[in-house]
């Protein structure tokens, strides 16, 4: 029997219409370095219409791809709204990709137009001649004359182009299963892989971001979106904000601890989202330059494991709870969120909060062991995590669902290794390629990192496996010491003695200025391994 209910597409166009009318007064605030510029959601509706008219005028039709090479700001937000709502596909280009990867993704997605921020023009200009399908570049927040366009590419001023457009647009009724936006994930091997989100997957995911037991985004929030809009859709904040009417604070290119602290002091956001390295940097800055940040009701940390020491520091020193979450570009990205069950209090609640979190109803999970068997959820058995659900990728753009490395039986292989408790909380022990295999046993590099980062003199610690004749692999710890502090490898080993099993105690230590980071701010262990193999690390051995 068919239902008697109405049907309607869950589309970005409906989110834009809703946000710009029902939440007309909510704002997008963009930091300028010395202050803020503001746009209401009502104005965003007009702004998006002008952009859509401009793109139509440049020949964008159907599901053509429009790339963005931009910071988090009001113009990028207009692109997020306008491009999918007009039926085209938003392609967020990661400004930190290696040049050859950037060229690859623009060509692979067949981007027709690229919107670029003025300060990023020099970065784009170098690769533009190799981007074969790009016909127009629109320069926002800067001078288009700074871009020497290759033959066949026209350059436009964003402001000038939009000033000639009508502020209404006849938004089409877009099929919810069609692609709305795409984002490439930069794997450590091979070419980047494109994930194409549908209107429907974004809609459902936005509802999840707003759910009480998830990120809890609400109309009363002012959310500081530090996580870049070119990294896994800024964790869904832009679309969820339109859905619920939360104001957004965009840091633009000002991502260092000092300007972030300034944005906090000026705008007093209630919520923020970023990877652990951003919070580590901010913590060091705040410890040296104290400021009240208790206006933050909660901040979400994900993208890499949130060290428990970081969670305690923010909560106990600044009164700001950190919510730990796990996800991937392929999972839209929200996969799990670590809110303790209602019965847990005190230490037990903290133990839940350290985990990567509990799966929502729309994300099914299973653990697969070494020989392909499904592992129990007993918080002990360890296996590779596989997930399934309506906002999880089923294939890569231009690829096939038959890709045994990443997809099988309709499940996404995450490459993450961990365990799951009977009540559905995930604890990741590693990426499968980062696990240290020592004498037939596995050592979790994440557990060691968390333990070392628990030392008050340590700002950051990254652990990699290094070849060992006897044990196959042993851990090497690369430590960044907190400014103004001192600590030796001997002291750190002693500190670990009662925190990890004796056979796991690392015997290789090195002190470095900074842990190398990937294009999205995570520890770049591949580079750390290369630094170790080419002898550029000064290693102490026990
Ligand atoms: P990306 O697609 O760049 O966002 O990377 C996704 C990967 O980041 C995941 O597969 C995990 O390996 C890692 N990751 C994300 N969140 C967490 C977390 N909370 N704890 C540990 N690793 C994480």
Boltz pocket constraint, residues with backbone or C-beta under 6 A from the ligand:
constraints:
  - pocket:
      binder: B
      contacts: [[A, 185], [A, 232], [A, 301], [A, 302], [A, 303], [A, 304], [A, 305], [A, 306], [A, 324], [A, 325], [A, 326], [A, 327], [A, 328], [A, 329], [A, 330], [A, 333], [A, 356], [A, 414], [A, 415], [A, 416], [A, 428], [A, 430], [A, 431], [A, 520]]
      max_distance: 6.0
